[in-house]
Amino acid sequence: MDPFSDVAFFVLLVKRGSLAGAAQQLGITPSAASKRLAALEARLGVRLLQRTTRRLSVTPEGESYLAQGGRILAELEELEQGLGGSRVAPRGLLRVNASLGFGRRHLAPAIADFLVAYPDVEVQLQLTDRALSLAESGHDVGILVGEPPDARLNARRLAANRRLLCAAPAYLAAHGEPASPRALQRHRCLVIRENESAYGTWHLESGGHHETVKVRGPAATNDGEVAVGWALQGHGVLLRSEWEVAPLLRSGRLRQVLPDWTSPPADIHAVYLGGDKLSARVRAFVDFLAARFAGHDEGATYHGW
């Protein structure tokens, strides 16, 4: 059996969502499509789909076959087009991973516009509370806040970003404003559990000076949006990315605390595998995002977000 043809068949089957739908597009009977799937699973020695009378669901092995196989198919198509001398147009499946907050607030609207500009590209966006390994998860592009954790990844900075200290005016009126980073230890602080960073430890810098402060407070969460809500209700001081709190600082619902102190840069990056062999859809997507966020890449100030 032709492995490339098998991958194309499986990708079509998952996209159509049923054996009957795939059979109709291929011009074969549902029985023939079912036999082909069974032969494919027998050749691979794994079950790719769980089948019931109502629906198909992809198994973990099927997800891996779909992700890796779909990428190989797209690269083969681009190779053949390139050898034929034609210009490779972005097309095919693009899998993107991003954090929950930035993904909802900024990336999802950007993807909506990208789909209009590149109608032959299909985007699957997965939002998680921490970055996924591209190699293990099968994603083509990851959008990260902060420095890329793996030097083997290709990375492109999309926008400048800092984490700023802020609190509601009501909290500051009741508890006063800290005069120094050390004074934060006497304040109620809202902690966000992110990645593998030390819990409740804030790293701040100003004019070449660095301070590490251990803080505590009434509540902690792994969701930045929840922590911002608590800060708005006056529960404490928050250290949060300016891409999220900038509108609240401009409106006055939050006030910046210790404005001369920020966290180390937490810039927005696109990371991807592939090097010089980038697919046209990955290259187009990263270029699109770079242009989209270009206005935020010339020095961070919360008036820019």
N, C-alpha and C positions, 0 to 999 in steps of 0.2 A: 504494500500500500504506500501511496505517496504521502510522506509526512507533512509536506506543505499543504497539500490538498486537505488532509485531515484537520490541520489547524484552522484553515479557512472555513471548513464545514462546522467545526465546533464554535468558532467565533460567531458565525451566522446563526447557529442554533441558539446560543445564549442571547444574542441580540433580539431574535424573534420571539424567544420565550416559550416556544413549543415545537414539537416535532412536526406538527401539521403545518405551522407557519414556515419553518425551514424547508420542508418538503415542497410546499407550494412555490417558494422562490427558486428552488433548484429544479423544479419540473419533474419531481419524482413522487412516488407514493409515500404516505406516512410510514407504511410498513418497511419500505426500503430505507428510509431515514433512520428508523429504529434499529434495523439490522446493521447499518453503518456505524451508529453510535456504539452498539454492542461489540462490533469488531474492533473499533478503536480502543475501547476500554479493555478488551481482552489482550490486544497487542501491548498496551501500556502496563497492564497488570494492576490497574487501580480503577476505582469508580469515580467518574468525573461529574456525574449528575445523580441526584436523588429524584426518582420519578414517582409521582402519584397520579391519580386520575385527573387531578385538578391543576397541578403545576409542576414545574421543574425547579429544583434548587441546586446551586453549584456547590460541590464539596470543596474542602480546602485544597485537595489535589487539583480539582477542576479550576479553582481560582488561579493557582500557580500556572497551570497549562495555558489558561486564557491570557494571563498577563505576559508571560514570557513568550508564548507563541504568537500572540498578537503583535508584540514588538518586533519579533523576527520577521513576520509577514510584511509589516510596514517597511522595515529596512530592506527587504528583498525587492519590494515594489519600487522603492526609491533608487536602489542600485540599478535595476533594469531600465528605469526611466533615464537615469544619468548616463548609462552606457548608450542609450539611444539618442543622446544629444538633446533631450527635451528638458525644459526647466522643471525641477521638482516642486510641485505645489504642496503646501501643508495639507495633510489629510490623515485620516485614521484616528485611532483611539489614543487619547492623552490622559494619563492618570496623575493626579495632583494631590499632594498632601500638604496640609497647613494647620496651624493652631486654630482652636475654636474661635477665639475673639477676633483676631486679625482676619481669619477666613470669612467670618460672617460680615464684618464691618467693611472691609476694603477689597478682599480678593473676590468674593462672589459677584459684586457688581462689575469688577474688571472682567471676569470670565464671561458674564452676560454680553458685554460689548465685544469681547474677543470672538464669541460664537457668531456674531453678526458679520465681523470682518473676515472670518475663516469658516464658512458654512460646511466645509468638507471635514472639519475636525470635530470629533466627539470627545467631550471632556467629562471625566469622572472625578469629582472632588470629594476627598475624604478628610474630614476635620477631626482632629484628635487633640487630647490635652497635652501631648508631648510629641516631638518629632519622631517619625518612623525611619528605619533604615531603608533607603531606596533599594538596595540590592536584595534585602530580605522580603520587603513588602511588594516589590514589583512596580512601584511608582516611578514615573518618568521625571517628575520635578517635585521638589520640596520647597516650601516657603518658610524660612526660619526667621525668628526674632533673636538677634544676637549672633555671635561668631559661630561659623560652621564648626561642628565638633570633629569632623573627619577631614584631614588634610588631603585625602585621596579624592574627595569630591571636587568637582568644578563648582565654583561659586561666583555669583555676580551680585554686587550690591545694588539694590533697587532704590533704597531711600535711607536717609539718615534718621536716627531715632535715639532718644534718651529715655531713661526712666526718671520721673520727677517725683519729689515729695509733695504731697498735697493733703488738704483736709477741708472739711466744710467750715464755713464761717461760724456756724453755731458751735462747733467743737472748739475752735480757737478762742471764741469769746468766753467759753466756760473754763478752758484749761490753760489758756495762754499759748504763746508761740515758743517753740524751742529756740534757744539762742545759738546752739551748736549741735553737731551730730551727737555728741555724748548726751546731750539733754534729752534725746529721743528715748533713752532708757527709762526716763521718768514719765513718759507719755504712753497712752494707749495706742498701740500700733496694730494695723491690720495686715496679716501675713498671708502671702500667696505661696503655696507649695508648688514649685515649678521644677521640672527636670530632676537632677540629682544634687542641686545646690543645697548648701547647709541650711537647715530650717531656722527661720528667724534671724538670719545674718544679712545685714545690709552693707554693701560696699559703696562708699561714696568718695567723690573726689572734687577738688576745687583748686584751681591754680597750681597744679602740681602736687598738692597735698592729698593724702589718702587716709581715709578713716574706715575702720571696720567696726560696726556697731551691732551688738546682739540686742534684739528688741523682743517685746512680748506685748500681748494685748488680749482683748476679749474674744477674738474670733480669728479663725484661719480657714482657708479654702484653697482648692486647686483651680478655681474658676475666677479669672480676673474680673468678669462682669459682675459676679456676686460681690466681690470685694469693693468694687466701685460703688455698688448700691449701698453697702454698709457705710462707706465713707460719706456718701451724700446724706445719709441719715444721722451723721454726726457721731459715729461710733469710734473714730480714731484717725490716726495719720496713716496714709497709704503711700507706697512706692510703686508707681505704675507707669507704663509706657505712654509717651506723649501722644502716640497715634490714637490712644483711647481717651485720654483725659483732656486733650487740647480743647475740644468744644466746651467742656465744663469749666475750664479755666477762663476761657474767653467770656463765657456768660456770667461768671462770678459764682456759680453754684459750688465750685471748689476754688480754694486759694492755694497758691504755691507756697510751700514751707521751705525755709532755708534755700532761697532761690539761687544762691551762689554755689550750691552743692547739687551734684547729679550723680547718677550711677555711671560706671564705665559705659562706653558706647554699646547700644543694643540695636544696631542697624538691621534693616530688613534685607535678607539675602534670598536669592533663588539658587538652589543647589541641584545638581543633576550629574548623571553619569554620561560617559560617551566621548568626552574630549573633542577631537577633530571630526569624529564620526557622528555628530549630532544629527538626529532626524530633523527633517524640515519643520515638523510640527512643534518640536521642542524649541528649536531655534526661534521660530516665529513667536511662540508664546513668551519666551524670556525677553525677546526684543520688545514685544508689545507691553509687557509689564514695566520694563525699564523706561519706555517712553511715557507710560501712564503715570509713573511715580517720579518722573524727572524733576518736577517742581519741589519735591521734598528731599532732594539729594544735594543741596547746596548749603549745608549748614543747618543744624536743627534749631528751630524755635517753634514753640507751640502755636504761634500765630500762623504757621504754614500748614498745619494739619486740619 
